[in-house]
Amino acid sequence: MNIILLGPPGAGKGTQARKLVEERGMVQLSTGDMLREARSSGTEMGKRVAEVMDRGDLVTDEIVIGLIREKLVADPSASYIFDGFPRTLAQADALGALLDEMGQKLDAVVELRVDDEVLVHRIVNRAEEARAAGQPVRADDNEESLRTRLMAYYKQTSPLVGYYHAKGALTSIDGMASMEEVAAALKAALD
């Protein structure tokens, strides 16, 4: 089973992906993790990634698809969660073509719907509580950065909701529910 989790920053995609990894043995393919891993691997692809990142440039879609291809080839029987990819319509097309080429398919796309104002309030409060407790906090977990990240999501990634809806692959669930309720809705969407 291959799935995509969609939703704006802070919607809980990472938390739900970790639950699926633990409960179903799925493999989470996080673009950021793959890039960091490739960079330190010493492989040909890793050297390309390091070169681009060292210049301060964005890694191309071609490189990210290459990294995903490597993962799919290494373990073609695994079930994958695509986390942070695709982010654009071009990337969605590229992922679809790659899965076709590999004889695999996308089984589900789950959108975690959220209320932006409640989400911003929740994340900022959570960050403030963590800071007060001396716990590590993402540097961009503040209102201004969150609003910037949300705008980027709506400009680039939200068109994927319509794209996958048109393909009949989209399920939307309430990302504002409790973690357990979201997990139960996600389980129902995948079963």
C-alpha positions as CSV (number, residue, x, y, z in Angstrom):
1,M,0.0,0.0,0.0
2,N,1.3,3.4,-1.0
3,I,-0.2,6.6,0.5
4,I,0.3,10.3,0.5
5,L,-0.6,12.5,3.5
6,L,-1.6,16.0,2.6
7,G,-2.2,19.0,4.8
8,P,-0.6,22.3,5.8
9,P,2.4,22.5,8.1
10,G,1.4,21.5,11.7
11,A,-1.6,19.5,10.6
12,G,-0.2,16.3,12.2
13,K,1.1,14.5,9.1
14,G,4.4,13.5,10.7
15,T,2.6,12.3,13.9
16,Q,0.2,10.2,11.9
17,A,2.9,8.8,9.7
18,R,4.9,7.6,12.7
19,K,1.8,5.8,14.0
20,L,1.4,4.1,10.6
21,V,5.0,3.1,10.7
22,E,4.6,1.6,14.2
23,E,1.2,-0.1,13.7
24,R,1.4,-1.2,10.1
25,G,5.1,-1.5,9.4
26,M,4.9,1.1,6.6
27,V,8.0,3.0,5.5
28,Q,7.8,6.8,5.8
29,L,9.5,8.6,3.0
30,S,10.2,12.1,4.2
31,T,11.9,14.3,1.6
32,G,14.0,16.1,4.2
33,D,15.2,12.8,5.8
34,M,16.0,11.3,2.4
35,L,18.0,14.4,1.4
36,R,20.0,14.4,4.7
37,E,20.6,10.6,4.3
38,A,21.7,10.9,0.7
39,R,24.0,13.8,1.4
40,S,26.0,11.8,3.9
41,S,25.8,8.5,2.0
42,G,28.7,9.1,-0.4
43,T,26.8,7.6,-3.3
44,E,26.7,9.3,-6.7
45,M,23.2,10.7,-6.0
46,G,24.4,11.8,-2.5
47,K,27.2,13.8,-4.1
48,R,24.7,15.5,-6.4
49,V,22.5,16.4,-3.4
50,A,25.5,17.7,-1.4
51,E,26.6,19.8,-4.3
52,V,23.2,21.4,-4.7
53,M,22.7,22.0,-1.0
54,D,26.2,23.4,-0.5
55,R,25.4,26.0,-3.2
56,G,22.3,26.9,-1.2
57,D,20.0,25.9,-4.2
58,L,16.8,23.9,-4.0
59,V,17.1,20.3,-4.8
60,T,15.4,19.6,-8.2
61,D,12.3,17.4,-8.6
62,E,14.5,15.1,-10.7
63,I,16.9,14.5,-7.8
64,V,14.0,13.9,-5.3
65,I,12.3,11.4,-7.7
66,G,15.7,9.7,-8.1
67,L,15.9,9.3,-4.3
68,I,12.4,7.9,-4.2
69,R,13.2,5.5,-7.0
70,E,16.2,4.2,-5.0
71,K,14.0,3.6,-2.0
72,L,11.3,1.8,-4.1
73,V,14.0,-0.4,-5.9
74,A,15.7,-1.2,-2.6
75,D,12.4,-2.6,-1.1
76,P,9.7,-2.9,-3.7
77,S,7.4,-4.9,-1.5
78,A,7.2,-2.3,1.3
79,S,4.2,0.0,1.9
80,Y,5.2,3.6,1.6
81,I,4.0,6.9,3.2
82,F,4.9,9.9,1.1
83,D,5.5,12.7,3.5
84,G,6.4,16.2,2.1
85,F,6.2,14.9,-1.4
86,P,4.6,15.7,-3.8
87,R,4.3,19.4,-3.1
88,T,3.4,20.5,-6.6
89,L,1.3,19.2,-9.6
90,A,4.5,18.5,-11.5
91,Q,5.8,16.4,-8.7
92,A,2.5,14.6,-8.5
93,D,2.7,13.7,-12.2
94,A,6.4,12.6,-11.7
95,L,5.5,10.4,-8.8
96,G,2.6,8.8,-10.7
97,A,4.8,8.1,-13.6
98,L,7.5,6.6,-11.3
99,L,5.0,4.3,-9.6
100,D,3.6,3.2,-13.0
101,E,7.1,2.5,-14.2
102,M,7.8,0.4,-11.0
103,G,4.5,-1.5,-11.4
104,Q,3.1,0.1,-8.3
105,K,0.2,2.3,-7.5
106,L,-1.0,5.0,-5.2
107,D,-3.6,3.5,-2.9
108,A,-4.8,6.5,-1.0
109,V,-4.3,10.2,-0.6
110,V,-5.5,11.5,2.8
111,E,-6.0,15.2,3.4
112,L,-5.8,16.4,7.0
113,R,-8.2,19.4,6.9
114,V,-7.5,22.1,9.5
115,D,-8.7,25.5,10.6
116,D,-5.8,27.8,10.0
117,E,-6.5,30.2,12.9
118,V,-6.9,27.3,15.4
119,L,-3.8,25.6,14.0
120,V,-1.6,28.7,14.3
121,H,-2.9,29.3,17.9
122,R,-2.3,25.7,18.8
123,I,1.2,25.5,17.5
124,V,2.3,28.9,18.9
125,N,0.9,27.9,22.3
126,R,2.5,24.5,22.2
127,A,5.9,26.1,21.3
128,E,5.6,28.6,24.1
129,E,4.8,25.8,26.6
130,A,7.8,23.8,25.4
131,R,10.1,26.8,25.7
132,A,8.9,27.4,29.2
133,A,9.6,23.7,30.0
134,G,13.1,24.0,28.5
135,Q,12.3,21.6,25.6
136,P,13.6,22.1,22.0
137,V,11.3,24.0,19.7
138,R,11.4,24.5,15.9
139,A,12.8,28.0,15.2
140,D,9.9,28.6,12.8
141,D,7.2,27.7,15.2
142,N,6.1,31.3,15.6
143,E,3.0,33.1,14.2
144,E,4.8,34.9,11.4
145,S,6.7,31.9,10.1
146,L,3.7,29.7,10.4
147,R,1.6,32.1,8.3
148,T,4.4,32.2,5.7
149,R,4.5,28.4,5.6
150,L,0.7,28.2,5.3
151,M,0.7,30.6,2.4
152,A,3.4,28.6,0.6
153,Y,1.3,25.5,1.2
154,Y,-1.8,27.0,-0.2
155,K,0.0,28.4,-3.3
156,Q,2.0,25.3,-4.1
157,T,0.5,22.2,-2.5
158,S,-3.3,22.7,-2.0
159,P,-3.9,22.3,-5.8
160,L,-3.1,18.6,-5.1
161,V,-6.3,18.3,-3.2
162,G,-8.3,18.9,-6.4
163,Y,-5.9,16.9,-8.5
164,Y,-6.3,13.7,-6.4
165,H,-10.0,14.3,-5.9
166,A,-10.4,14.3,-9.7
167,K,-8.5,11.0,-9.8
168,G,-10.9,9.5,-7.2
169,A,-8.0,8.9,-4.7
170,L,-8.7,11.6,-2.1
171,T,-10.1,11.1,1.4
172,S,-10.5,14.2,3.6
173,I,-10.5,13.9,7.4
174,D,-10.8,16.4,10.2
175,G,-7.2,17.2,11.2
176,M,-8.4,19.3,14.1
177,A,-9.8,16.3,16.0
178,S,-7.8,14.7,18.8
179,M,-4.7,12.6,17.8
180,E,-6.6,9.4,18.5
181,E,-9.6,10.5,16.5
182,V,-7.5,11.5,13.5
183,A,-5.7,8.1,13.8
184,A,-9.0,6.2,13.8
185,A,-10.3,8.2,10.8
186,L,-7.0,7.6,9.0
187,K,-7.3,3.8,9.8
188,A,-10.8,3.8,8.4
189,A,-9.8,5.6,5.3
190,L,-7.0,3.0,4.6
191,D,-9.0,-0.2,5.5
